[in-house]
Amino acid sequence: MVRIGRQRCNTHETICFRGVFRYLPRSFMAKTSWVNRNERKRATVKKYSALRAELKAKKDYSGLAQLPRDASPTRVVNRCQVTGRRRAFIRRFKISRLTFRELASSGLIPGVTKSSW
């Protein structure tokens, strides 16, 4: 069983996107180790955010250097919520361009239509 967000899916090929079941090829999926590593980085950034802000206010750069590297928010990568892909990320929808194209072509993203002129 694959669990994404609050939705549950019974097969590995089924992807849940805000309550919509979508079948995507496995070639789009990122390795789960990369996705998990990014989540660990997010947790580290959250853990040290108050301390980083305090050290930056004091301009204590040697103290900042003592923190773990993953405590810096610039090390966190934006990843597609559906596939975990990091390249071609569309911030407004929080998905990659490939997933966006699949979902938009199927009419599963409200307000998005294919333009023609």
C-alpha distances in whole Angstrom, upper triangle without the diagonal:
4,6,10,13,13,11,7,6,5,6,7,10,10,11,12,15,17,16,16,14,15,15,16,17,15,19,19,16,18,17,15,18,20,18,17,21,22,20,22,25,25,25,28,30,29,30,33,34,37,38,39,40,43,44,44,46,48,48,47,46,46,44,42,42,41,37,34,34,31,32,34,32,33,30,27,26,25,22,20,17,15,16,18,21,24,27,28,26,28,28,29,25,23,22,23,26,24,21,24,26,23,22,26,27,25,26,23,25,28,31,31,33,34,37,40,44
4,7,10,11,9,6,5,7,7,6,9,8,8,9,12,14,14,14,12,13,13,14,15,13,17,16,13,15,14,12,15,17,14,15,18,19,17,20,22,22,22,25,26,26,28,31,31,34,36,36,37,40,41,41,43,45,45,44,43,44,41,39,39,38,35,32,31,28,29,30,28,29,27,24,22,21,18,16,14,12,12,14,17,20,23,24,23,24,24,25,22,20,18,20,23,21,18,21,23,20,20,23,24,22,24,21,22,25,28,28,30,31,34,37,41
4,6,7,6,5,6,9,10,10,12,10,9,8,11,12,12,13,12,14,15,15,17,16,19,17,14,16,16,13,16,17,14,14,18,17,15,18,21,19,20,23,24,23,25,28,28,31,33,33,34,37,38,38,40,43,43,42,41,42,39,37,37,37,33,30,30,26,27,28,26,28,26,22,21,20,17,15,12,11,13,14,17,20,23,24,22,23,22,23,20,18,17,19,22,21,18,20,23,21,19,23,25,23,23,20,21,24,27,27,29,31,34,37,41
4,6,6,7,8,11,12,11,12,10,8,7,8,9,10,12,11,12,14,14,16,15,18,16,13,14,15,12,16,16,12,13,17,16,14,17,19,17,18,22,22,21,24,26,26,29,31,31,32,35,36,36,38,41,40,40,39,40,38,35,36,35,32,29,28,24,25,26,24,25,23,20,18,17,14,12,9,8,10,11,15,17,20,21,18,19,19,19,16,14,14,16,19,19,15,17,20,18,17,20,22,20,21,17,18,20,24,23,26,28,31,34,37
4,6,8,11,14,15,15,16,13,11,8,9,8,10,12,13,14,17,17,20,19,21,19,16,17,18,15,18,18,14,14,17,16,14,17,19,16,17,21,21,19,22,25,24,27,29,29,30,33,34,34,36,39,39,39,38,39,36,34,35,34,31,28,28,24,25,25,23,24,23,19,19,16,14,13,9,10,13,13,17,18,21,22,19,19,18,18,15,13,14,17,20,20,17,18,21,20,18,21,23,21,21,18,18,20,23,23,26,28,31,34,38
4,7,10,13,16,16,17,14,12,9,10,9,9,12,13,15,18,19,22,21,24,21,19,20,21,18,21,21,17,18,21,20,17,20,22,19,19,23,24,22,24,27,27,29,32,32,32,35,37,37,38,41,41,41,41,42,39,36,38,37,33,31,31,27,28,28,26,28,27,23,22,20,18,16,13,13,16,17,20,22,25,25,22,22,21,21,18,16,17,20,23,23,19,20,24,22,19,22,25,22,22,18,19,20,24,24,27,29,33,36,39
4,7,10,12,13,14,11,9,6,8,8,7,9,9,12,15,16,19,19,22,20,18,19,20,18,21,22,18,19,22,21,19,22,24,22,22,26,26,25,27,30,30,32,35,35,35,38,40,40,41,44,44,44,43,44,42,39,40,40,36,34,33,29,30,31,28,30,28,25,24,21,19,16,13,12,15,16,20,22,25,25,22,22,22,21,18,17,17,20,22,21,18,19,22,20,17,20,22,20,20,16,17,19,23,23,26,28,31,35,38
4,7,9,11,12,9,9,7,11,11,9,11,10,12,14,16,18,18,21,20,17,19,20,17,21,22,18,19,22,22,20,23,25,23,24,27,28,27,29,32,32,34,37,37,38,40,42,42,44,46,46,46,45,46,44,41,42,41,37,35,34,31,31,33,30,31,30,26,25,23,20,18,15,13,15,17,20,23,26,26,24,24,24,24,21,20,19,21,24,23,19,21,23,21,19,22,24,21,22,18,20,22,26,26,28,30,33,36,40
4,6,8,9,6,7,7,11,12,10,11,8,10,11,13,15,15,18,17,16,18,19,17,20,21,19,19,23,23,21,24,26,25,26,29,30,29,31,34,34,37,39,39,40,43,44,44,46,48,48,48,47,48,45,42,43,43,39,36,35,32,33,34,32,32,31,27,26,24,20,18,15,13,14,17,20,23,25,26,24,24,25,25,21,20,19,21,23,21,18,20,22,19,18,21,22,20,21,18,20,22,26,25,27,29,32,35,39
4,7,9,7,10,10,14,16,14,14,11,12,12,15,16,15,19,19,17,20,20,18,21,23,21,21,25,25,23,26,29,28,28,31,33,32,34,37,37,40,42,42,43,46,47,47,49,51,51,51,49,50,48,45,45,45,41,38,38,34,36,37,34,35,33,30,28,27,23,21,18,16,17,19,22,25,28,28,27,28,28,29,25,24,22,24,26,23,20,23,24,21,20,24,25,22,23,21,23,25,29,29,30,31,35,38,42
4,6,6,9,11,14,17,15,14,11,11,10,12,13,12,16,16,15,17,17,16,20,21,19,20,24,24,23,26,28,28,28,32,33,33,34,37,38,41,42,42,43,46,47,47,49,52,51,51,49,50,48,45,45,44,41,38,37,34,35,36,34,35,32,29,27,26,22,20,18,15,15,18,20,24,26,27,26,27,28,28,25,23,21,22,24,21,19,22,23,19,19,23,23,21,23,20,23,26,29,28,30,30,34,36,40
4,6,8,11,14,17,16,15,12,11,10,10,10,9,13,13,11,14,14,13,16,18,16,17,21,21,21,23,26,25,26,29,31,31,32,35,36,39,40,40,41,44,45,45,47,49,49,48,46,47,45,42,42,42,38,35,34,31,33,34,32,32,29,26,24,23,19,17,16,13,12,15,17,21,23,24,23,24,26,27,23,21,19,20,22,19,17,20,21,18,18,22,22,20,23,20,22,26,29,27,29,29,33,35,39
4,6,10,13,16,15,13,10,9,6,7,7,7,11,11,10,14,15,14,18,19,17,19,22,22,22,25,27,27,28,31,32,32,34,37,37,40,42,41,42,45,46,45,48,50,50,49,47,48,47,43,43,43,40,37,35,32,34,34,32,32,30,27,24,23,19,16,15,12,11,14,16,20,21,22,22,23,25,25,22,20,18,18,19,16,14,17,18,15,15,19,19,17,20,18,20,23,26,25,26,26,30,32,36
4,7,10,13,12,10,6,6,5,7,9,10,13,13,12,15,16,16,20,20,18,20,23,23,22,25,27,26,27,30,31,31,33,36,36,39,41,40,41,44,45,45,47,50,49,49,47,48,46,43,43,43,40,37,36,32,34,34,32,32,30,27,24,22,19,16,14,10,11,14,17,20,22,22,21,22,23,23,20,19,16,17,19,16,13,16,17,14,14,17,18,15,17,15,17,21,24,23,24,25,28,31,35
4,6,10,10,8,6,5,6,7,10,10,13,11,10,13,15,14,18,18,15,17,21,20,19,22,24,23,24,28,28,28,30,33,32,35,38,37,38,41,42,41,43,46,46,46,44,45,43,40,40,41,37,34,33,29,31,31,28,28,27,24,21,19,15,12,10,7,8,12,14,17,19,19,18,18,20,20,16,15,13,14,16,14,11,13,15,12,12,15,16,14,16,13,15,18,21,20,22,23,26,29,33
4,6,6,6,5,6,9,10,14,14,17,14,13,16,18,16,20,20,17,18,22,20,19,23,24,22,24,27,27,27,29,32,31,34,36,36,36,40,41,40,42,45,45,45,43,45,43,40,40,41,37,34,33,29,31,31,28,28,27,24,22,19,16,13,10,7,10,13,16,18,20,20,18,18,19,18,15,14,13,15,17,16,12,14,16,14,12,15,17,14,15,12,13,16,19,19,21,23,26,29,33
4,6,5,6,7,10,11,15,15,17,15,14,16,19,18,21,20,17,19,22,20,19,23,24,21,23,27,26,26,28,31,30,33,35,34,35,38,39,38,40,43,43,43,42,44,42,38,39,40,36,34,32,29,30,29,26,27,26,22,20,17,14,11,8,7,10,13,15,17,19,18,16,15,16,15,11,11,10,13,15,14,10,11,14,12,9,12,15,13,13,9,10,13,16,16,18,20,23,26,30
4,6,8,10,14,15,18,19,21,18,18,19,22,20,23,22,19,21,23,21,20,23,24,22,23,27,26,25,28,31,29,32,35,34,34,37,39,38,40,43,43,43,42,44,42,39,40,40,37,34,33,30,30,30,27,27,27,23,21,18,16,13,10,10,14,15,18,20,21,20,18,16,16,15,11,12,12,15,17,17,13,13,16,15,12,14,17,15,14,10,10,12,15,16,19,21,24,28,31
4,7,9,13,15,19,20,22,20,19,21,23,22,25,25,21,23,26,24,22,26,27,25,26,30,29,28,31,34,32,35,38,37,37,41,42,41,43,46,46,47,46,47,45,42,43,43,39,37,36,33,33,33,30,31,30,27,25,22,19,16,13,12,15,18,20,23,24,23,21,20,20,18,15,15,15,18,20,19,15,16,18,16,13,15,17,15,14,10,12,13,17,17,20,22,26,29,32
4,6,10,12,16,18,20,18,18,20,23,22,25,25,22,24,27,25,24,27,29,26,28,31,31,30,33,36,35,37,40,39,39,43,44,43,45,48,48,48,47,49,47,43,44,45,41,39,37,34,35,34,31,32,31,27,25,22,19,16,13,11,14,17,19,22,23,22,20,19,20,18,15,15,14,17,18,17,13,13,15,13,10,13,14,11,11,8,10,12,16,16,18,20,23,26,30
4,7,10,13,15,18,16,16,19,21,20,24,24,21,23,26,25,24,27,29,27,29,32,32,31,34,37,36,39,41,40,41,44,45,45,47,50,49,49,48,49,47,44,45,45,42,39,38,34,35,35,32,33,31,28,26,23,20,16,14,11,13,17,19,22,23,22,21,20,21,21,17,17,15,17,18,16,13,14,16,12,10,14,15,12,13,10,12,15,19,18,20,21,25,28,31
4,6,10,12,14,13,13,17,19,19,23,22,20,22,25,24,24,27,28,27,29,32,32,32,34,37,36,39,41,40,41,44,45,44,47,49,49,49,47,49,47,44,44,45,41,38,37,33,35,34,31,31,30,27,24,21,18,14,13,10,11,15,16,20,21,20,19,19,20,20,16,16,14,15,15,13,10,12,13,9,8,12,12,10,12,9,12,15,18,17,18,19,23,25,29
4,7,9,12,11,12,15,18,18,22,22,20,22,25,24,24,28,29,28,30,33,33,33,36,38,38,41,43,42,43,46,47,46,48,51,50,50,48,50,48,45,45,45,42,39,37,34,36,35,33,32,31,28,25,22,19,15,14,11,11,15,16,20,20,20,20,20,22,22,18,18,15,15,16,13,11,13,13,10,10,14,13,11,14,12,15,18,21,19,20,20,24,26,30
4,6,8,7,9,12,15,16,20,19,18,20,23,22,23,26,27,26,29,31,31,32,34,37,36,40,41,40,41,44,45,44,46,49,48,48,46,47,46,42,42,43,40,37,35,31,34,33,31,30,28,25,22,20,16,13,13,9,9,13,13,17,17,17,17,18,20,21,17,17,13,13,13,10,8,12,12,8,10,13,13,12,15,13,15,19,22,19,20,20,23,26,29
4,5,6,8,11,14,15,19,18,18,21,23,22,23,26,27,27,30,32,32,33,36,37,37,41,42,41,42,46,46,45,48,50,49,49,46,47,46,43,43,43,40,37,35,32,34,34,31,30,28,26,23,21,17,15,15,12,10,13,13,17,17,18,18,20,22,23,20,19,15,14,15,11,10,14,14,11,13,16,16,15,18,17,19,23,25,22,23,22,25,27,31
4,5,5,9,10,12,15,15,15,18,20,20,21,24,25,25,27,29,30,31,33,35,35,39,40,39,41,44,44,43,46,48,47,47,44,45,44,41,40,40,37,34,32,29,32,32,30,29,26,24,21,20,16,14,15,11,9,11,12,15,16,18,18,20,23,24,21,19,16,15,16,13,12,16,16,14,16,19,19,18,21,20,21,25,27,25,26,25,28,30,34
4,6,8,10,13,16,15,15,18,20,20,21,24,25,25,28,30,30,31,34,35,35,39,40,38,40,43,43,42,45,47,46,46,43,44,43,40,39,40,37,33,31,28,31,31,29,27,25,23,20,19,16,14,15,13,9,11,10,14,14,16,17,19,22,24,21,19,16,13,14,11,12,15,15,14,16,19,19,19,22,21,22,26,28,25,25,24,27,29,32
4,7,10,12,15,14,13,17,18,18,19,22,23,23,25,27,27,29,31,33,33,36,37,36,37,41,40,39,42,45,43,43,41,42,41,37,37,38,35,31,29,26,29,28,26,25,23,20,17,16,12,10,12,9,6,8,7,11,11,12,13,15,18,20,17,15,12,10,11,8,8,12,12,11,13,16,16,17,19,18,19,23,24,22,23,22,25,27,30
4,7,8,11,11,10,13,15,15,16,19,20,20,22,24,25,26,28,30,30,34,35,33,35,38,38,38,41,43,42,41,39,40,39,35,35,35,32,29,27,24,26,26,24,23,21,19,16,15,11,9,10,8,5,6,7,10,12,14,14,16,18,20,17,15,12,11,13,11,10,14,15,14,15,18,19,19,21,19,20,24,26,23,25,25,27,30,33
4,6,8,7,7,11,12,12,14,16,17,17,20,21,22,24,26,27,28,31,32,31,32,36,35,35,38,40,38,38,35,36,35,32,31,32,29,25,23,20,23,23,21,20,18,16,13,13,9,9,11,10,6,5,5,8,11,13,13,16,18,20,18,15,13,11,14,13,12,16,17,17,18,21,22,22,24,22,22,26,28,25,27,27,29,32,35
4,5,6,7,9,10,11,13,15,16,17,19,21,22,23,25,27,27,31,32,30,33,36,35,35,38,40,38,38,35,35,34,31,30,31,28,24,22,20,23,23,22,21,18,16,14,15,12,12,13,12,9,8,9,11,14,17,16,20,21,23,21,18,16,15,18,16,16,19,21,20,21,24,25,26,28,25,25,29,31,29,31,31,33,36,39
4,5,5,6,8,10,11,12,14,15,17,18,20,21,23,25,26,29,30,29,31,34,34,34,37,39,38,37,34,35,33,30,30,29,26,23,22,19,21,22,21,21,18,16,14,15,12,12,12,12,10,8,10,12,15,18,17,20,21,23,21,18,16,16,19,18,17,20,22,21,22,25,27,26,28,25,25,29,31,29,32,32,34,37,40
4,5,5,6,9,10,10,12,14,15,16,18,20,21,23,24,28,28,27,29,32,32,32,35,36,35,34,32,32,30,28,27,26,24,20,19,16,19,20,19,19,16,14,14,15,13,15,15,15,13,10,12,13,16,20,19,22,22,25,23,20,19,18,22,21,20,23,25,25,25,28,30,30,31,29,28,32,34,32,34,35,37,40,43
4,5,5,6,9,10,11,12,14,15,17,19,20,21,22,26,26,25,27,30,30,29,33,34,33,32,30,30,29,26,25,25,22,19,17,14,17,17,17,16,13,11,10,12,10,12,13,14,11,8,9,10,13,16,16,19,19,22,21,17,16,16,19,19,18,21,23,23,24,26,28,28,30,27,27,30,32,30,32,32,35,37,40
4,5,5,6,9,10,11,13,14,15,17,19,20,21,25,26,24,26,29,29,29,32,34,33,32,30,31,29,26,26,26,23,19,18,15,17,17,16,16,13,11,9,10,8,10,10,11,9,6,9,9,13,16,14,17,17,20,18,14,14,14,18,17,16,19,22,21,21,24,26,26,27,24,24,27,29,28,30,30,33,36,39
4,5,5,6,9,10,11,12,14,15,17,19,20,23,24,23,26,28,28,28,31,33,32,31,29,30,28,25,25,24,21,18,17,13,16,17,16,17,14,12,12,13,11,13,12,14,13,10,12,13,17,19,18,20,20,23,21,17,17,18,21,21,20,22,25,25,24,27,29,29,30,27,27,30,32,31,33,34,36,39,42
4,5,5,6,9,10,11,12,14,15,17,18,22,22,21,23,26,26,26,29,30,29,28,26,26,25,22,21,21,18,14,13,10,13,14,14,14,11,9,10,12,12,14,15,16,15,11,13,13,16,19,18,21,20,23,22,18,18,19,22,22,22,24,27,26,27,29,31,31,32,30,29,32,34,32,35,35,37,40,43
4,5,5,6,9,10,11,12,14,16,16,20,21,19,21,24,24,24,27,29,28,27,25,26,24,21,21,21,18,15,13,10,12,12,11,12,9,6,7,9,9,12,12,15,13,10,11,10,14,17,15,17,17,20,19,15,15,16,20,20,20,21,24,25,24,27,29,29,30,27,26,29,30,29,32,33,35,38,40
4,5,5,6,9,10,11,12,14,15,19,20,19,21,24,24,24,27,29,28,27,26,27,25,22,22,22,18,15,15,11,12,13,12,14,11,8,9,11,10,13,12,14,14,11,14,13,17,19,17,19,17,20,19,15,16,17,21,22,20,22,25,25,25,27,30,30,30,27,26,28,30,29,32,33,36,39,42
4,5,5,6,9,10,10,12,14,17,18,17,20,22,22,23,26,27,27,25,24,24,22,19,20,19,15,12,12,9,10,12,12,14,11,9,11,13,13,16,16,18,18,14,17,16,19,22,20,22,21,23,23,19,20,21,25,25,24,26,29,29,28,31,33,33,34,31,30,32,34,33,36,37,39,42,45
4,5,5,6,9,10,11,12,15,16,15,17,20,20,20,23,24,24,23,21,21,19,17,17,17,13,10,9,6,7,9,8,10,7,6,9,11,13,16,16,19,18,15,16,14,18,20,18,21,19,22,22,18,19,20,24,25,24,25,29,29,29,31,33,34,34,31,29,32,33,32,35,36,38,41,44
4,5,5,6,9,10,10,14,15,14,16,19,19,19,22,24,24,23,22,23,21,18,18,18,15,13,12,8,8,9,8,10,9,6,9,10,12,15,14,18,18,14,16,15,18,20,17,19,17,19,19,16,18,19,23,24,23,24,27,28,27,29,32,32,32,29,27,29,31,30,33,35,36,40,42
4,5,5,6,9,10,13,14,14,16,18,19,20,22,24,24,23,22,23,20,18,19,18,14,12,13,9,9,11,10,13,12,10,13,14,15,18,17,20,20,17,19,18,22,24,21,22,20,23,22,19,21,22,26,27,26,27,30,31,30,32,35,35,34,31,30,32,33,33,36,38,40,43,46
4,5,5,6,8,11,12,11,14,16,16,17,20,21,21,20,19,19,16,14,15,14,10,8,9,6,5,8,9,12,10,10,13,15,17,20,20,23,23,19,21,19,22,25,22,24,22,25,25,21,23,24,28,29,28,29,33,33,32,34,37,37,37,34,33,35,36,36,39,40,42,45,48
4,5,5,6,9,10,9,11,14,14,14,17,19,19,18,17,18,16,13,14,14,10,9,9,7,4,6,6,9,9,8,12,14,16,19,19,23,23,19,21,18,21,23,21,22,20,22,23,20,22,23,27,28,27,28,31,32,31,33,36,36,36,33,31,33,34,34,37,38,40,43,45
4,6,5,8,10,10,11,14,15,16,18,20,20,20,19,20,18,15,17,17,13,12,13,10,8,10,9,12,12,11,14,15,17,20,19,23,23,20,22,20,23,25,22,23,20,22,23,20,22,24,28,30,28,29,32,33,31,33,36,36,36,33,31,32,34,34,37,38,40,44,46
4,6,8,8,10,12,13,14,16,17,19,20,19,18,19,16,14,16,15,11,11,13,10,8,11,11,15,14,13,17,19,20,23,22,26,26,23,25,23,26,28,25,27,24,26,26,23,26,28,31,33,31,32,36,36,35,37,40,40,39,36,34,36,37,37,41,42,44,47,50
4,6,5,6,9,10,10,12,14,15,16,15,15,15,12,10,13,12,8,9,11,9,6,9,10,13,13,13,17,19,21,25,24,28,28,24,26,24,27,29,26,27,24,27,28,25,27,29,32,34,33,33,37,38,37,38,41,42,41,38,36,37,39,38,42,43,45,48,50
4,6,5,6,9,10,10,12,14,15,15,15,16,13,11,14,14,11,12,13,11,7,8,9,12,13,13,17,18,21,24,23,27,28,24,26,23,26,27,24,25,22,24,26,23,26,27,30,33,32,32,35,36,35,36,40,40,39,36,34,35,36,36,40,41,42,46,48
4,5,5,6,9,10,11,13,14,14,15,17,13,12,15,15,12,14,15,14,11,12,12,16,17,17,20,22,24,27,27,30,31,28,29,27,30,31,28,29,25,27,28,26,29,31,34,36,35,35,39,40,38,39,43,43,42,39,37,38,39,39,42,44,45,49,51
4,5,5,6,9,10,11,12,11,12,13,10,9,12,11,9,12,14,14,10,11,13,16,17,18,21,23,26,29,29,32,33,29,31,28,31,32,30,31,28,30,31,28,31,33,36,38,37,37,41,42,41,42,45,46,45,42,39,41,42,42,45,46,48,51,53
4,5,5,6,9,10,10,10,10,12,9,7,10,11,8,11,12,12,8,8,10,13,14,15,19,21,24,27,27,31,31,28,29,26,28,30,27,28,25,28,29,27,29,30,33,36,35,35,39,40,39,40,43,44,43,41,38,39,40,40,43,44,45,49,50
4,6,5,6,9,10,10,11,14,11,10,13,14,12,14,15,15,11,11,12,14,16,17,20,22,25,28,28,32,33,29,30,27,29,30,28,28,25,27,29,27,30,31,34,37,36,35,39,40,39,40,43,44,43,40,38,39,39,39,42,44,45,48,50
4,5,5,6,9,9,11,13,10,10,13,14,13,16,17,17,14,14,15,18,19,20,24,26,29,32,32,35,36,33,33,31,33,34,31,32,29,31,33,30,33,35,38,40,39,39,43,44,43,44,47,48,47,44,41,42,43,43,46,48,48,52,53
4,5,5,6,5,7,9,7,6,10,11,10,14,15,16,13,13,15,17,18,20,24,26,29,32,32,36,36,33,33,30,32,34,32,33,30,32,34,31,34,35,38,40,40,40,43,45,44,45,48,49,48,45,43,44,44,44,47,48,49,52,54
4,5,5,6,7,10,9,8,11,13,12,15,15,16,13,12,14,15,17,19,22,24,28,31,32,35,35,32,32,29,31,32,30,30,28,30,32,30,32,33,36,39,38,38,41,43,42,43,46,47,46,44,41,42,42,42,45,46,47,50,51
4,5,8,10,13,12,11,15,16,15,18,19,20,16,15,16,18,21,22,25,27,30,33,34,37,38,35,35,32,33,34,32,33,29,31,34,32,35,36,38,41,41,40,43,45,44,45,48,49,48,45,42,43,43,43,47,48,48,51,53
4,5,9,11,10,10,14,15,15,18,19,21,18,17,19,20,23,24,28,29,33,36,37,40,40,37,37,34,36,37,35,36,33,35,37,35,38,39,41,44,44,43,47,48,47,48,51,52,51,49,46,47,47,47,50,51,51,55,56
4,6,9,9,9,12,14,14,17,18,20,17,16,18,19,21,23,26,28,32,35,36,39,39,36,36,33,34,35,34,34,32,34,36,34,37,37,40,43,42,42,45,47,46,47,50,51,50,48,45,46,46,46,49,50,50,53,54
4,6,5,7,9,10,12,15,16,18,15,15,18,19,20,23,26,29,32,35,36,40,39,36,36,33,34,36,34,35,33,35,37,35,37,38,41,43,43,43,46,48,47,48,51,52,52,49,46,48,48,47,51,51,52,55,56
4,5,5,6,9,10,13,13,16,14,13,16,17,18,21,24,27,30,33,34,38,37,34,34,30,32,34,32,33,31,34,36,33,35,36,38,41,41,41,44,46,45,46,49,50,50,48,45,46,47,46,49,50,50,53,54
4,5,5,7,9,12,13,16,14,14,18,18,19,22,25,28,31,35,36,39,38,35,35,32,33,35,34,36,34,37,38,35,37,38,40,42,43,43,46,48,47,48,51,52,52,50,47,49,49,49,52,52,53,56,57
4,5,5,7,11,12,15,12,13,16,18,18,21,24,27,30,34,34,38,37,33,34,31,33,35,33,35,33,35,37,34,36,37,40,42,42,42,45,47,46,47,50,51,51,48,46,47,48,47,51,51,52,55,57
4,5,6,9,9,12,9,9,13,14,15,17,21,24,26,30,31,34,34,30,30,27,29,31,30,31,29,32,33,30,32,33,36,38,38,38,41,43,42,44,47,48,47,45,42,44,44,44,47,48,48,51,53
4,5,8,8,11,10,10,14,15,15,18,21,24,27,31,32,35,34,30,30,27,29,31,30,32,30,33,35,31,33,33,36,38,38,39,42,43,43,44,47,48,48,46,43,45,46,45,48,48,49,52,54
4,7,9,12,10,12,15,17,16,19,22,25,28,31,32,35,34,31,31,28,31,33,32,34,32,35,36,33,34,35,38,40,39,40,43,44,44,46,49,49,49,47,45,46,47,47,50,50,51,54,56
4,6,8,7,9,12,14,13,16,19,22,24,28,29,32,31,27,28,25,28,30,29,31,29,32,32,29,31,32,35,36,36,37,40,41,41,42,45,46,46,43,41,43,44,43,46,47,48,51,53
4,5,5,8,11,13,11,13,17,20,22,25,26,29,28,24,25,23,25,28,26,29,27,30,31,27,29,29,32,34,33,35,38,39,38,40,43,43,44,41,39,41,42,41,44,45,46,50,52
4,5,6,9,10,8,11,14,17,20,23,24,27,26,22,23,20,22,25,24,26,24,28,29,25,26,26,29,31,31,32,35,36,36,38,40,41,42,39,37,39,40,39,42,42,44,47,49
4,5,7,9,6,8,11,15,16,20,21,24,23,19,20,17,20,23,21,23,22,25,25,22,23,24,27,28,28,29,32,33,33,35,37,38,38,36,34,36,37,36,39,40,41,44,46
4,6,9,8,9,13,16,18,22,22,25,25,21,22,20,22,24,22,24,22,25,26,22,24,25,28,30,30,30,34,35,34,36,39,39,39,36,34,36,37,37,40,41,42,45,47
4,5,6,8,11,14,17,21,22,25,24,21,21,18,20,22,20,22,20,23,24,21,23,24,27,29,28,29,32,33,33,34,37,38,38,35,33,35,36,35,38,39,40,43,45
4,5,6,9,11,14,18,19,22,22,18,19,16,18,20,17,19,16,19,21,18,20,21,23,26,25,26,29,30,30,31,34,35,34,32,29,31,32,31,34,35,36,39,41
4,5,8,10,14,17,19,22,21,18,17,14,16,17,16,17,16,19,20,17,19,19,22,24,24,25,28,29,29,30,33,34,34,32,29,31,32,31,33,34,35,38,40
4,6,10,12,16,18,21,20,16,16,13,15,17,16,18,17,20,21,18,19,19,22,24,24,24,27,29,29,30,33,34,34,32,30,32,33,31,34,34,36,39,41
4,7,9,13,14,17,17,13,13,11,13,15,13,16,14,17,18,14,16,16,19,21,21,22,25,26,26,27,30,31,31,28,26,29,30,28,31,32,33,36,39
4,6,10,12,15,14,10,10,7,9,12,10,12,12,15,15,12,13,13,16,17,17,18,21,22,22,24,26,28,28,26,24,26,27,26,28,29,30,33,35
4,7,9,12,12,9,9,6,8,10,7,9,8,12,12,8,9,10,13,15,14,15,18,19,19,20,23,24,24,22,20,22,23,22,25,25,27,30,32
4,6,9,8,5,5,4,8,9,7,9,9,12,11,7,7,8,11,12,12,13,16,17,17,18,21,22,22,20,18,21,23,21,24,24,26,29,32
4,5,6,5,5,6,9,9,6,8,9,11,9,6,4,5,9,10,8,10,13,13,13,15,18,18,19,16,15,18,20,18,21,21,23,27,30
4,6,6,8,10,12,13,10,11,11,12,9,6,6,8,12,12,10,11,14,14,13,15,18,18,18,15,14,17,19,18,21,22,25,28,31
4,6,8,11,13,13,11,12,13,14,11,9,7,8,11,10,7,10,13,11,11,14,16,15,16,13,13,17,19,18,20,21,24,27,31
4,5,9,11,12,11,13,14,16,13,11,8,8,11,9,8,11,13,12,12,15,17,17,18,16,16,20,22,20,22,22,25,28,31
4,6,9,11,10,12,13,16,13,10,8,8,12,11,10,13,15,15,15,18,20,20,21,19,18,22,24,22,24,24,27,30,33
4,6,8,8,11,13,15,13,11,8,6,9,9,9,12,14,14,15,17,19,20,21,19,19,22,24,21,23,23,25,28,31
4,7,6,10,11,15,14,10,9,7,10,11,12,13,16,17,18,19,21,22,23,22,20,23,24,22,24,24,26,29,31
4,6,9,11,15,14,12,10,7,8,10,12,13,14,16,17,18,20,22,23,22,20,23,24,21,23,22,23,26,28
4,6,10,12,12,10,9,5,6,8,10,10,12,14,15,16,17,20,20,19,18,21,21,18,19,19,20,22,25
4,6,9,9,7,6,4,6,9,10,9,12,14,14,15,17,19,19,18,16,19,19,17,19,19,20,23,26
4,6,6,6,6,6,7,10,10,8,11,14,13,13,16,18,17,16,13,16,16,14,16,16,18,21,23
4,5,5,7,9,10,13,13,11,14,17,15,15,19,20,19,17,14,16,16,15,18,19,20,24,26
4,6,8,10,11,14,13,11,14,16,14,14,17,19,17,15,12,13,13,12,15,17,18,22,24
4,5,8,10,12,10,8,11,13,11,11,15,15,14,12,9,11,12,11,14,16,18,21,24
4,7,10,12,10,9,13,14,13,14,17,18,17,14,12,14,16,15,18,19,21,24,27
4,7,8,6,6,10,11,10,11,14,15,15,13,11,14,16,14,17,17,20,23,26
4,5,5,6,9,10,11,12,14,16,16,15,13,17,18,15,17,17,19,22,25
4,6,5,6,9,10,10,12,14,15,14,13,16,16,13,15,14,16,19,21
4,5,5,6,9,10,11,13,14,14,13,17,18,15,15,14,17,19,22
4,5,5,6,8,10,11,12,11,11,15,16,13,15,15,18,20,24
4,5,5,6,8,10,10,9,8,12,13,10,11,12,14,17,21
4,6,5,6,8,10,10,10,13,14,10,10,10,12,15,18
4,6,5,6,9,9,10,13,15,12,12,12,15,17,21
4,5,5,6,5,6,10,12,10,11,11,15,18,21
4,5,5,6,6,8,9,6,7,8,11,14,18
4,5,8,9,11,12,9,8,7,11,13,17
4,6,8,11,12,10,10,10,14,16,20
4,6,7,9,7,8,9,13,16,19
4,6,9,9,10,12,16,19,22
4,6,6,9,11,14,18,21
4,6,8,12,14,18,21
4,6,10,12,15,18
4,7,9,13,16
4,6,9,13
4,7,10
4,7
4
